[in-house]
Amino acid sequence: MKSLKLSLALFLAVSMAFTSCDKDDSSPKKNTVKLGAQENTTIGGFYSFSEKKVYTMELASANQAKIDLLCFYEEGNDITLASPGSNITGVFTGDYSVELWETKNTTRFCLSTLTVAEFDAIKDGDATIETQFNTEQNYRKAKSLKVGDIYAFQTHDARFGLLKVTAVTQGATGTLEFEYKIK
């Protein structure tokens, strides 16, 4: 009787362990990023798609070849995404300022016609991503960003992507949050 109870307890424990493994989330992991503007001292303002990593200005300066995006605030253009190669002057200051970098990758942006629902339905690697980039009308900055904006982009190393703005806090200490899909 004792061995039957022990066997039953063991069976239940193993069953519960396997049952909990069945709860795998099959939805794809979202690529989400939060960047701080130039005077934000708690959130880095530089991003590398290849590393999937946010950098502070000092660390970005030490990893210039990896940096694809930066976030800054400018009166009249509000929260903006740009790339190191967008010739921004007077925004970042100090020894690690982008103006002093030797490697200034250029990412280009264009406003997409996709709706939020269409963006949400796209998965990383989808061929639709590349078709959204307008090779004739694109810019080195995505200005005055607001929630719901969707931009197509191309990095210096020919990666195509889409990004959807999910949160914005204006100001030089502000933040920008976005989700992206890459091909």
Secondary structure, 3 states (H helix, E strand, C coil): CHHHHHHHHHHHHHHHHHHHHCCCCCCCCCEEEEEECCCCCCCCCEEECCCCEEECHHHHHHCHHHCCEEEEEECCCEEEEECHHHCCCCCCCCCCCHHHCCCCCCCEEEECCCCHHHHHHCCCCCCHHHHCCCCCCCECEECCCCCCCEEEEECCCCCEEEEEEEEEECCCCCEEEEEEEEC
